[in-house]
Amino acid sequence: MTSRSRIVPVVLVVLIAGLMAAGVSTALGRRRDAPRALDPSMAAVVAELEAFVESTRGLRFREPVKVSVLGDAAFRRALSGGEPLKALDADVEAGVLRALGLVDPTDDLDAAGALDGDSVAGFYDTDTKELVVRGGRLTPFVRQVVVHELTHALDDQHFDLDPDLADDDAALAFDALVEGDAVTVERRYVESLSAAERREAEAEEDATFAGADVGDVPGIYLDLGDFPYVDGPDLVAALLAAGGLARLDAAFRSPPTTSAEVLHPARYLAGRGRARVPEVRAGGRVVDEGVVGEYVLRLMLGESWPDDQAGRAAEGWAGDSYVAWRTGKRMCVRATVVMDSDVEAAELVTGLRKWAADHPGANVEPAPAAVTFLRCA
């Protein structure tokens, strides 16, 4: 059971099953109160917004969407009516992140597992089919958020927004497609507003979320949470340019499975998929396994290199696999990354060696068109 959240100004994240699931998916339980019926004037405006979303997205709603527009206190109660999904093993996840150099032992990982009511503008629950938005009335900004969530509802009625995904990189890529679509429709709605309404919406957003505090959330979680909203719209733009709304619909039926396909839409459009990765050897009983992905690899390298250099070193990612095991109190992670060419593998080796120099206990082993790295921490 998941929900799709429109969160500003940055996306808070929650730990869900797997290593590093993208933070735009939050699990909300069924203990919320039933949604309140909109008054006739609000219902009329929502109907207009539904028509805009249908026209822009090229799809029709198959059934009515349950919409609640709640004041701050009621919205917070609705948001807290469920609990975030617990990680399969939070200690394992923290250990893997620590081994990758993406969190420090002193980081407060609990801060990443809590939804901050100050930072959530709205959500659509794919289980209850309920759309809830913060706002006492349908101001330009609240309408903007309703459009975003209605796009999720419309997509959910035509496609499966809660699929079984192979790994965390696939989850991150799918979230980028879903949020990229909603952000694209939302932006077009904002563009349809008058200049005065756009200024009002921007001012309300700034004022409403000025108190949001994400200071205790480790940067890795903010980066993962931002990715679908920042990079997803570029993927959607590439899909629309390649084949219009029909190509976007096709992507929902056969979505990208790697963050590399989001970062480089031409890769997805060409149907390149993932390269085969040799089996990765563990040095103990495996407690976790999965895929790092190009985006997280970039973030790893960015701990030691400027972002542009880290991006270039990770570009050319074709596939990877990692395993994790414990050695005493330390977590060990070994990953093999396959690149598109020997040249790109050599550049990644350079980047990983720089990363290893900054992260004690790391080792880098080059291979033709691939590289394996190991770290215990």
C-alpha positions, 0 to 999 in steps of 0.5 A: 500500500503506497501513496504518491506525495506532493512534498515541498520545498524538498522531499522528505523520505521514509525507509521502505522495504529494500536498501534505499527506496525512493522517498516519494512512496509513503505507506499510509494505513487505513485508520484515517477518517473517511474523506469529507465531502466537498462543498458544492463550490469546491466540487465545481472547481475540482471538476474543472481541474479534473477536466484540465488533467484529462485534457492535458494527459489525454486520458479520461477518469474511469471513476470519481476520485475521492478528494479531501481539502483539509485545513492544517490541523485536519491534514496533519491528522490525516497524514498521521493516521497511518504509519510509515512502512518499517524497513525489513532491517533498518540496521542492515540498511544503515550499514549498507549506506555507511559502507557506501560512504553515504551516511556517517555513524553519527547521522540520525537515520530516524529523521529520514523515517518520519513524515514531516507534516510541515513539508507535505502538501498532499498525497494520493493513496493507491490503496484507498484511492483517496486524494488529500490536500492541505488547504482551507480553500482552493487557492491557486497553490492548493489547486496546483497541488490538486492537479498534481495528485489528480494526475496520479489518480488518473494514471492509477486508474489506467496503469498500475502505480503500485507494481512489484519492482525488482530492486531499489534502482527500478523503484527509483526509476518508476517513481521518476516516471510517475512524479515526472508526469505529475510535475509536467501536468502541474507545470502546465496548469501553473502556466495556464494561470494569470500572472497574478495567480502564479505570484499568489501560488508562489507566495503561498507555497513559500509562506506555508512551508517556510517552517519546514525543517529537514536539517536532521535528515541525512543528505542521501535521503533528500537526494533520493527524494528529490530525484523523481521530481527533478529528473523525472520531468526530463524523462517525460519530456523526452518521451513526449518528444519521441512519440507524444502521449502514446509514448508516455502511456507505453512507458507506464506499461513497460517502465524504465528499470534503472536510474540510468534510463532516467538520467539518459532517456535516450538509453530507455528509448533505445531499449538498452535495458541492463547488461548482465553482471557476473555473480558477486562473491560475498565474504560471509552470510549475505544479509542484503543484495541488490543494485546500486544504480547509476544515480547512487553511484554518482552520489557515492563519487560525489563524496570525493569529487565535484558533482560534474566529475562524479557524473561523468565517471558514473556515466556509461553505467550498464548494470551492477549488483551488490551483496552485503554481509557482516563482519563483527560490528562492520557491514561489508559491501562488494559490488560489481559495476559493468560499464558500456566500454573499457574507456568508461570503466577506466574513468569509473576506476579513477573515480572509485579510487579517489572515493576509496582514498577518502573512505578507509577500508575500501578496495577497487578491482578493475576488470575489462569493461567493469570494476568491483569495489569492496568496503567494510565500515 
